[in-house]
């Protein structure tokens, strides 16, 4: 079970950066989402592979043609929320409004029911587990927000499931969870399926880990493939390194990975054997 997924946001949608945090600031930055998106779509077409695209509602609102482009290629469309804000910094009602706005925008463009979600920065933590009930109440059936390890934007290290499972929410609702996958090395979970991790890890190690893993959940962004994007203002030297290292080789790396692996598009609930009840980490 290997899944190819992309978070559709623009180059300046960086979390925890005051100079690019608010949607009120985004109009000052040039659009580049189409550059990386076209590379992604062409790679998928080259190998006739289908993927899930978690699309930001703000992108759908400003550039609906990009969402239609994805749909015309036959890919699944999910939501990445509207304003790309950290979940744990929102109230429950703010999160609900943001989610509903994104769903309405994407539904209006695609004419399809939006049933899949991924949180910006995988930012659902043990302090905002209510988010899973909001997802269910808003019609989301499939989630890929759980990062089962510590990270800069929280993570849910309390959940140690590294394969898809049925997630029982605090109110007793059920979601199908596709967690981010990891390779355990010396008892340390190492995420390798996307973002800066994928760009940092050498290609020969990536090929081996993809081949060895029964389950891989990938996640990439258009900016991971855009070699000529501007520098994001306000980043520290470390964050700048994380944001830009390895971009020149991302396309070649992913091309190799897609060529040598088979990817699924969806998983039926009947195929799931594992489950996790959020009451266990309350």
C-alpha positions, 0 to 999 in steps of 0.5 A, a space after each residue: 500500500 503506497 499512496 501518492 499525495 500532494 498538498 496544493 499550496 503556493 511557495 509562500 504558504 509557510 507556517 510559523 512565519 510572521 511575514 507570510 502568516 496571514 491571507 491578507 499578506 498573500 496578495 503581495 506575492 507572485 503566483 507560482 503554484 502552477 509551475 510545480 503543479 504542472 511538473 507534478 501532473 506531468 510526472 503522474 501522466 508519464 507513469 499513468 498513476 493517480 494521486 490525491 491532491 489536498 487543495 488549499 481553499 485559498 488556492 481554489 478561490 483565487 485560481 480555480 483553473 488549477 483545481 480544474 486542471 487536477 480534476 481533468 487529469 482524473 485525480 482525487 481532490 481533498 481539502 487542505 483547509 482554507 487559510 493554511 493555519 495551524 490547527 492547534 492555534 485555532 478554536 474549534 469554531 474557527 477550525 470549523 469555519 475554515 474547513 467548511 469554507 474550503 469544502 464549499 469552494 472545492 465542491 463548487 469547482 469540481 461538483 464532487 463531494 469532498 471527503 478527504 482532509 489533511 491538516 496544514 503542517 500535520 498540526 492536529 495534536 493531543 490538545 486539539 483532538 476535537 478537530 477529528 469530530 469536526 472533520 466527521 461532522 463536516 462530511 470528511 471520511 478520510 484523514 491524513 493529518 496524523 504525524 505519529 512522531 514529534 515535529 516542529 508543528 506538534 505531531 501525535 507521537 501518542 499514536 504509534 500506528 504507522 499503517 492505515 486504521 479506523 480512528 474512533 473520535 472522542 464523540 464516537 465518530 469514525 474516520 479512516 486515518 492514513 498516517 504519515 509513514 516512517 522507517 524505524 532506525 534504532 527505535 527512532 521513527 524517520 519520516 521519508 515520504 515527502 517534504 524536506 525529509 524526502 529532499 534531504 535523504 539520499 536517493 539510494 536510501 529512499 529507493 531502498 526504504 520505499 522498496 522495503 516498506 509495505 505502507 508509504 504515505 507520501 506528501 509533496 508540495 508544488 514548491 518542492 519542484 520549483 527551482 526558481 522560486 524566490 526566497 521566502 522573507 523572514 526565514 531563519 538560516 535553518 528554516 531557509 535550509 529546510 525550505 530550499 535544500 534539495 529542490 533541484 533534485 526532487 523531480 528526478 528523485 520522485 521520477 525514480 520512485 514512481 517508476 519503481 513502485 506501485 501506488 494505490 488511490 484509495 482503500 476500502 474500510 473493509 480492508 482495514 484491520 487496525 483501529 485506534 480510540 482517541 480516548 486512549 490519549 485523553 
